[in-house]
Amino acid sequence: MLGVAFRLAFRELRRNLLRSVLTMLGIIIGVAAVIVLVTLGSGATRQVTEQIASLGSNLLMVSVGKRMGPGQSSSAPAFKLADAEAIAREVPDLVAVAPQASVSSTAIYANQNWGTTVTGSNEQYFTVNNRQIADGRIFTASEARSGAAVCIIGATVRDKLFGAQNPLGARMRLQKLSCEIIGLLAAKGQSSMGSDQDDIVIVPLRTFQRRIAGNNDVRLIQVSARDGASTDAVKLDMRRVLRVRRHLSADQDDNFNVMDMKEIATMLSGTTQILTSLLGAVAAVSLLVGGIGIMNIMLVSVTERTREIGIRLAIGALEKEILLQFLVEAVVLSSTGGLIGIVLALLASRLLATMLQVPWVLNLPIIAVAFAFSASVGVIFGYMPARKAARMDPIEALRHE
């Protein structure tokens, strides 16, 4: 009986092909929208996780003020180089300590100039931030201590100032500083925040302080903990050292912030997952709209086929058989729309992932859920028309013109 119902359902679908396609359109759009949004959201989450992981899971950052980012406290005093040296000396289980200060500046070479970020740090900056050298070398510890006029540039700065020319050995100007380019950073692309990680010039911290910033301030200290070390213990040790050096009494709050990459990864991943869920829920509304469309068309179909229903009931068809026939037709409509929506979603999400430069993550559970939801929409919204057809009076149905 079920096989006959499916054959009749596909026959009706083919008989009114254009109407069937238009009826399925809401389901197609709903399923495709849910899958595309969730797939792109999953890709964005993976990209954030991978980018943070590329910095090292044992990376910790100490910033001035109670919070990181735009809300950073400006009244808190900056760190000094001696603070970073004290952390390196007194905190165990550290692999590298990199004090940093940055400023926006214009890099000039010959008749070319480019606005970029200049960062002053020591030779351990490259270990802490997992930055590789594509060509040339990093500055040495002695060059960092003496404040040598050397610099290392990112791929974006190289492209803007030198084009295809090899920049190694050339001298470029940063404000009053004329520095020799000794290295070229390997390209890393955009960060999870959308900033260009290759648009950077790195100079020794002492050189930055003397020749560019004109002060001894350090705004950020990055440290890399040894593998297997407890980052919580390292954070406590750094807080202890900095509270003593910044003369904070027991009743005073920290005027600095210590955060590890695990916290940042959890925060950013949680944010992207919440946004993905919200967008998926909004897109799921299209499925409900598509279900209402199926119900309307099935009611029209019942009215058009009233005489056919009367004949079937008159020759002995049971109510449950009529109910099953129209219910199967609704499920076939919604399920076919769901399958078409899945195919379109996979193609569209792959294309959009390439355009947006995020990983394409095939989420099989969400595909299964979207298809099951589309089929259930057919059952839910197809039941009322099917029930109406099954409860017709055969005599009244046969009289229908």
Secondary structure, DSSP 8 states (H G I E B T S, - for coil): -HHHHHHHHHHHHHHTHHHHHHHHHHHHHHHHHHHHHHHHHHHHHHHHHHHHHHT-TTEEEEEESSSSGGG--SSS--B-HHHHHHHHHHSSSEEEEEEEEEEEEEEEETTEEEEEEEEEE-TTHHHHTT--EEEE----HHHHHHT-SEEEE-HHHHHHHHTTS--TT-EEEETTEEEEEEEEE----B-TTS-BTTSEEEEEHHHIIIIII-S--B-EEEEEE-TT--HHHHHHHHHHHHHHHTT--TTS--SEEEEEHHHHHHHHHHHHHHHHHHHHHHHHHHHHHHHHHHHHHHHHHHHHTHHHHHHHHHTT--HHHHHHHHHHHHHHHHHHHHHHHHHHHHHHHHHHHHHHT------HHHHHHHHHHHHHHHHHHHHHHHHHHHT--HHHHHH--
